[in-house]
Amino acid sequence: MTTNLEPPPDRPRERLLRLGPAALSDAELLAVVLCTGLPGRPVLALAQQIIQHHGGLRGLLAAAPATLRATPGVGSAKTCQLLSVLELARRAIHEELAHGRALDQPDLVKQYCVALLGDRRIEHCLALYLDNGLRLIATGEVARGTLTKAAVYPREIVRDALRHHAAALILTHNHPSGRAEPSEADLRLTRHIRRALALVEVRLVDHLIVAGGTVLSLAEHGKLG
């Protein structure tokens, strides 16, 4: 006796092993991380619900730990898994930049800045400290502001650059508004920081503005000052 029944579809884990991670949807990748669902709710359905609850994958990854823990179906254990995956991705990019010249990998630098700032709900300003070979030494927060602005003090950036023995520096901050275009205040601050760093022979390589998944380079647009 023959049958026309099709075999059941692969589960996310089997699809990942067979096709690779790029072939999976956001919900399938999240389901692999979550591992288990809830009674009466398979893990893939749970993953889809969690993404929708946070307004998309970016919202999920930007959520505070307490918010993640409070999400139905997540809890403490799965929160730890999600945060660990995100931090591992950031550290992998950091490691690559630490072994190669930042100027030779502008797309990777932008990817790193998006991973750090792309989902922040308030404005943050970070500095990427580089050595003589333009390899990444460290990344540090220099300011954290309201929804519209952060107070950045050039003297503090100079102090931290000297503390890290940096020869160069990339500045980056986010625009929670979603618009990457620099304001006049952004341009003015960039000029002040560039002049302050020059006094201690530290080069300002670039100032990157992050708006969601978009990154604007002031150096590429001739606006570094």
C-alpha positions, 0 to 999 in steps of 0.5 A: 500500500502506498501513501502520499504523506510527506515526511515531517518538516525538519526541526530548527536544529536539524535544519541548521545542521543540514543547511547552515545557520544562514538558511534559518529564520529569526524565529528558528535561530532563536528556537535553537538558542531556547532549546525547549518550549512550554507545555502546549507551545512548541519551541518554534511557536514560543520563539515567534511569540517572543520576537513579536512581543519585543517588536522584532529581533532588535527589540529582543536583543536590546531588552534589559535583562529584567525585561527578558526575564519577565517575558513569558516563556523566557525566565532566568535560564533562557535570559542568560543564554540570550545575553551570552550569545550576544556577548560572544558575538561582540567579543568575536568582532572585538577579537578580530579587530584586536588582531587586524588594522581597524582602517583595513576593516571599516565594515567590521568596525561599523558592524562592531559599533552596530552590535554595541549601539544599534539597539540602545534606547538612549544616547551613548558615546563610546571610544575605540582605543587603538594602538600604533598598528591601529589594532583595537586595545579597548572600548570604553563608554565616555558618556550616557545621556537622555533620549536626545543628547549625551554630555561628552567631555573631551578631557575625559576622552584624552585622559582615557586615551593616555591611560590605554596608551592609545595612539589613535581613537575612533569615536562612536555614538548612537542616535535613538531617533533613527536618523544617522545624519550628524547634527551641528553639535556632533560636528562641533564636538568632533572638532573639539575632540580632534584638537584635544587629542592632537595636543597629546599626539593621539589621532582621531581616525573617525567618528561613527554615528549609529542609527539602528542598523545604519552607520554614518562615517564622518571621515568618509563624508569629509566631516571629521573637521 
